[in-house]
Amino acid sequence: MNNTKKLGIWMDHSSANLMELKDGSVNTKTIESTFSHEDKQEAKSRSEYTMHNKEQQQHEAYYKQIGTEILNYQNVLLFGPTKAKTELQNMLKSDLAFKDINIETKDADKMTDNQQQAFVKEYFAG
């Protein structure tokens, strides 16, 4: 039996569904970004620069939270409809703590929870 720890993460800039594949079943945990629409409107009313700066800080905190979870796995699939997965992958590549973790990205549309779980099972089955 292959004991490699596998994690699929469907993500966009607002939330990430972390799906651990273990013994053929999937356990899901969700991490939400703290940068809300209200934050964006409030920051935008002050200045475009302030909004982008605050948004960048919130995304960084969101990505760090996901990264903390990824440290527990050997194989990770990042997938979703936005560039958030690539931004996270680039951040992780620059951190030596993640050098021994196989992290791949795949484009995917919006999906239901069941579709996300099936995508993760199919990816790691191959």
C-alpha positions as CSV (number, residue, x, y, z in Angstrom):
1,M,0.0,0.0,0.0
2,N,1.3,3.4,-0.9
3,N,1.6,5.6,2.2
4,T,2.5,8.8,0.5
5,K,0.4,11.6,1.9
6,K,-1.7,13.2,-0.9
7,L,-3.5,16.5,-0.8
8,G,-5.7,18.2,-3.4
9,I,-6.5,21.8,-3.0
10,W,-9.3,23.5,-5.1
11,M,-8.8,27.2,-4.6
12,D,-9.5,30.7,-5.7
13,H,-8.7,34.0,-4.0
14,S,-11.6,33.7,-1.5
15,S,-11.4,30.1,-0.2
16,A,-9.5,26.8,-0.5
17,N,-10.9,23.3,-0.1
18,L,-8.1,21.0,1.2
19,M,-8.9,17.4,0.3
20,E,-6.7,14.7,1.9
21,L,-6.8,11.4,-0.1
22,K,-6.4,8.5,2.4
23,D,-7.3,4.9,1.8
24,G,-9.6,5.8,-1.2
25,S,-11.7,8.3,0.7
26,V,-11.4,12.1,0.8
27,N,-11.5,14.3,4.0
28,T,-12.1,17.9,3.2
29,K,-11.2,21.0,5.2
30,T,-11.9,24.6,4.1
31,I,-9.8,27.7,4.6
32,E,-11.4,31.1,4.0
33,S,-9.5,34.2,2.9
34,T,-10.0,37.1,5.3
35,F,-10.1,39.7,2.5
36,S,-13.8,40.4,2.1
37,H,-15.8,42.4,-0.4
38,E,-16.3,45.0,2.4
39,D,-12.6,45.3,3.0
40,K,-12.1,45.9,-0.7
41,Q,-14.7,48.6,-0.9
42,E,-13.4,50.3,2.3
43,A,-9.8,50.2,1.1
44,K,-10.8,51.3,-2.4
45,S,-12.5,54.4,-1.0
46,R,-9.2,55.5,0.4
47,S,-7.0,54.8,-2.6
48,E,-6.2,52.2,-5.2
49,Y,-2.7,51.7,-3.7
50,T,-4.1,51.1,-0.2
51,M,-6.6,48.6,-1.5
52,H,-3.9,46.6,-3.4
53,N,-1.5,46.8,-0.4
54,K,-4.2,45.5,2.0
55,E,-5.3,42.8,-0.5
56,Q,-1.7,41.7,-1.0
57,Q,-1.2,41.3,2.8
58,Q,-4.4,39.4,3.2
59,H,-3.6,37.0,0.3
60,E,-0.1,36.4,1.8
61,A,-1.6,35.5,5.2
62,Y,-4.2,33.2,3.4
63,Y,-1.4,31.5,1.4
64,K,0.8,31.0,4.5
65,Q,-2.2,29.3,6.3
66,I,-2.6,26.9,3.3
67,G,1.2,26.4,3.2
68,T,1.2,25.4,6.9
69,E,-1.2,22.6,6.0
70,I,0.8,21.5,2.9
71,L,3.9,20.9,5.0
72,N,2.2,17.6,6.2
73,Y,2.1,16.1,2.7
74,Q,4.4,14.7,0.1
75,N,2.2,15.2,-3.0
76,V,0.0,18.2,-3.5
77,L,-2.3,19.2,-6.4
78,L,-3.4,22.9,-6.6
79,F,-6.3,23.4,-8.9
80,G,-9.0,26.0,-9.6
81,P,-10.3,28.7,-11.9
82,T,-8.1,31.6,-10.9
83,K,-4.4,32.4,-10.8
84,A,-4.4,31.9,-7.0
85,K,-3.0,28.4,-7.3
86,T,0.0,29.7,-9.3
87,E,0.6,32.6,-6.9
88,L,0.6,30.1,-4.0
89,Q,2.9,27.7,-5.9
90,N,5.4,30.5,-6.6
91,M,5.4,31.5,-2.9
92,L,6.0,27.9,-1.9
93,K,8.8,27.5,-4.4
94,S,10.7,30.3,-2.8
95,D,10.6,28.6,0.6
96,L,13.1,25.8,1.3
97,A,10.7,24.1,3.7
98,F,8.7,23.0,0.7
99,K,11.6,21.7,-1.5
100,D,10.9,18.0,-0.9
101,I,7.1,18.3,-1.6
102,N,5.9,17.6,-5.1
103,I,3.5,20.4,-5.9
104,E,1.6,20.6,-9.2
105,T,-1.0,23.0,-10.6
106,K,-4.0,22.2,-12.9
107,D,-6.6,24.6,-14.3
108,A,-10.1,23.7,-13.4
109,D,-13.5,25.4,-13.6
110,K,-15.9,26.1,-10.7
111,M,-16.8,22.7,-9.3
112,T,-19.2,21.2,-6.8
113,D,-17.7,19.5,-3.8
114,N,-18.3,16.1,-5.3
115,Q,-16.6,17.1,-8.6
116,Q,-13.6,18.4,-6.7
117,Q,-13.2,15.1,-4.8
118,A,-13.6,13.1,-8.0
119,F,-10.9,15.3,-9.6
120,V,-8.5,14.6,-6.7
121,K,-9.2,10.9,-6.7
122,E,-8.7,10.7,-10.5
123,Y,-5.5,12.8,-10.4
124,F,-3.8,10.7,-7.8
125,A,-5.0,7.4,-9.3
126,G,-3.0,8.0,-12.5
